[in-house]
Amino acid sequence: MTIGEHDLAFLVALTQAPSPSGYEQPAAQLLRERLALSANTVKTDVLGSVHGILCGTHPEGVSVLLAGHIDQVGYIVTHIDDEGFIAFTEIGGLDPGVLPGTELDIHTTRGPVRGVVGRNPIHGLDPHSDEYLKVTPYHKLFIDVGFGVVQAKERIAIGDPITFVSKFTVLGGSRVAAQAFDNKVGAWVAVRVLEEVKAAGGAAGDVIVAGTVQEEIGLRGAVASGYSQNPQIAIAFETGVATDYPSVDKRRFGDFSLGKGPHIARGANISPVLFKLLVATAAKEQIPYQVRAIPCATPTDANTLQLTKGGKATALISVPTRYMHTPFEVLDLDDVEKTVRLVTRFILSLEPGLDLTPW
Ligand SMILES: [Zn+2]
């Protein structure tokens, strides 16, 4: 199974759909349209999370929720000054160091307004100043949209969301770069797994895709999705840090490479039963994988999903990704395809009535 043109176009479209936390509607729309082709039901909850269900074939089939958050990190307009410059701050965790000299799109009710993040030219910078030596904080950054104050206020509203302009870019081999692979690739994987399970004749239990909202600001959508969908198993798909580029301390952050298969997380947030089954599936199907130790609650939807109602058996599977939360996140499409295959085979192998209690 390689990633076909049609499926790749869906991934590209997701990465280009502007959807900072709280403003996920463009990504939700794409997810609904795609799920409508394969799921038995597609519904959107009041927070904006999308749920697509492929019904199981056995009365005791184990239900599996596949969570891929559809929000992304971004920015928000906080103020328009008397000269028409735009003040803004972050939605989610973003390093302001990536911003000076870049383009941003402000998403207004009348469409995007392009702007650039201004920066003092080298000619006027004192080489001993903080401005030269340190990262400029958000409250000192500004967006220049070219308008004066009257036009700026006419076009742009306080609270409008902002995203990078960076486009989906094909690099060498099967590597690609784009903004918001975190976590459009996770949502994409969830949909593709449902489609592959359906193509294989369906699973014993329900398979539920949850395109969750507001993950980047506190794993919020998944709280409601876990409760409303109430699955027996919940798997969160994510991007996971790769450490295979210069300057990363592997003793500190682990040894994770692009092209060596998905991360399977292990630790308190992960059901030991699911971990064992996933690793066994990978071995049987000869799919490479990388184990990622996470000793505490993971900063992912798996965290809140695990604690839903009486508790859920949770797993976390991540596509290794470089430079997360920057304008160009880099991953390997080969890892993406392997993630789909691993979880599809895992779901198809689940026995009806499976006991998920750790013994
Ligand atoms: Zn994420």
Residues whose N, C-alpha, C, O or C-beta is under 5 A from the ligand:
A	BS01	ZN	D182 N183
